[in-house]
Amino acid sequence: MKTALCAAGAASALCLLLLFSAQAKAGMKEALSLCAAVMAPSLFPMMTVSGFLSACPCPAFLLRWCAAPLRKLFGLSPGCLTPLLLGLTGGYPLAAKSAAAAREAGAIGEEAA
């Protein structure tokens, strides 16, 4: 029943796209131009800064100060501080990129990444 309902929904969405293809094309064109004009230029500086911050180790005093709250609140090691802060300020893409970089550098374990 659930699979049939999903298939019917997908088929009806495809039919609507075919019936209103001009509007779908205009909407897709507007979305892609908005992405190219707004999203990519705004994400590039944050990605660059996050790359630099991920490469630099956190100061020792900051890690000591944040170790207990990180462990108690989130169950994370102090090495997760940089990905957590970048994720809170820059969103999911920066957190994922920073966590992958920290994992490759050996600062955090596979489970924490």
C-alpha positions as semicolon CSV with decimal commas, in nm:
position;residue;x (nm);y (nm);z (nm)
1;M;0,000;0,000;0,000
2;K;0,272;0,244;0,099
3;T;0,480;0,164;-0,212
4;A;0,179;0,203;-0,439
5;L;0,101;0,540;-0,283
6;C;0,459;0,659;-0,335
7;A;0,454;0,539;-0,697
8;A;0,124;0,715;-0,761
9;G;0,260;1,036;-0,610
10;A;0,573;1,020;-0,823
11;A;0,371;0,948;-1,137
12;S;0,135;1,239;-1,070
13;A;0,430;1,472;-1,005
14;L;0,583;1,365;-1,337
15;C;0,253;1,427;-1,516
16;L;0,228;1,774;-1,361
17;L;0,584;1,853;-1,471
18;L;0,503;1,744;-1,824
19;L;0,177;1,941;-1,832
20;F;0,334;2,257;-1,695
21;S;0,678;2,221;-1,850
22;A;0,712;2,590;-1,939
23;Q;0,654;2,696;-1,578
24;A;0,883;2,419;-1,452
25;K;1,156;2,531;-1,691
26;A;1,120;2,894;-1,580
27;G;1,131;2,796;-1,214
28;M;1,437;2,578;-1,263
29;K;1,613;2,854;-1,457
30;E;1,538;3,107;-1,182
31;A;1,654;2,868;-0,909
32;L;1,982;2,793;-1,086
33;S;2,054;3,159;-1,154
34;L;1,979;3,242;-0,789
35;C;2,214;2,966;-0,678
36;A;2,490;3,093;-0,907
37;A;2,437;3,456;-0,807
38;V;2,384;3,419;-0,432
39;M;2,468;3,079;-0,289
40;A;2,802;3,008;-0,452
41;P;2,954;3,353;-0,384
42;S;2,836;3,349;-0,023
43;L;2,961;2,997;0,049
44;F;3,303;3,040;-0,111
45;P;3,450;3,278;0,152
46;M;3,318;3,064;0,438
47;M;3,461;2,748;0,279
48;T;3,797;2,918;0,238
49;V;3,805;3,045;0,597
50;S;3,692;2,707;0,728
51;G;3,977;2,541;0,538
52;F;4,227;2,766;0,711
53;L;4,064;2,718;1,052
54;S;4,052;2,342;1,009
55;A;4,422;2,333;0,923
56;C;4,521;2,535;1,230
57;P;4,501;2,365;1,568
58;C;4,279;2,526;1,828
59;P;4,466;2,709;2,103
60;A;4,528;2,489;2,406
61;F;4,346;2,721;2,647
62;L;4,033;2,708;2,431
63;L;4,040;2,329;2,419
64;R;4,087;2,304;2,798
65;W;3,805;2,550;2,855
66;C;3,563;2,368;2,622
67;A;3,659;2,005;2,690
68;A;3,421;1,946;2,981
69;P;3,111;2,108;2,820
70;L;3,175;1,925;2,492
71;R;3,199;1,592;2,668
72;K;2,900;1,648;2,900
73;L;2,663;1,812;2,650
74;F;2,747;1,631;2,328
75;G;2,968;1,338;2,429
76;L;3,244;1,468;2,200
77;S;3,619;1,488;2,237
78;P;3,795;1,827;2,240
79;G;3,911;1,767;1,881
80;C;3,550;1,815;1,770
81;L;3,548;2,179;1,877
82;T;3,648;2,322;1,537
83;P;3,390;2,123;1,335
84;L;3,122;2,206;1,592
85;L;3,193;2,580;1,587
86;L;3,216;2,592;1,209
87;G;2,891;2,399;1,182
88;L;2,715;2,638;1,417
89;T;2,838;2,945;1,229
90;G;2,852;2,823;0,870
91;G;2,603;2,540;0,851
92;Y;2,612;2,175;0,755
93;P;2,851;2,193;0,455
94;L;3,126;2,353;0,663
95;A;3,076;2,113;0,952
96;A;3,100;1,812;0,722
97;K;3,410;1,946;0,549
98;S;3,576;2,033;0,879
99;A;3,489;1,697;1,037
100;A;3,634;1,514;0,737
101;A;3,954;1,719;0,759
102;A;3,982;1,654;1,134
103;R;3,926;1,282;1,076
104;E;4,197;1,268;0,809
105;A;4,436;1,454;1,040
106;G;4,362;1,206;1,320
107;A;4,224;1,471;1,557
108;I;3,893;1,289;1,599
109;G;3,781;0,929;1,570
110;E;3,566;0,773;1,303
111;E;3,260;0,758;1,527
112;A;3,284;1,127;1,623
113;A;3,323;1,232;1,260
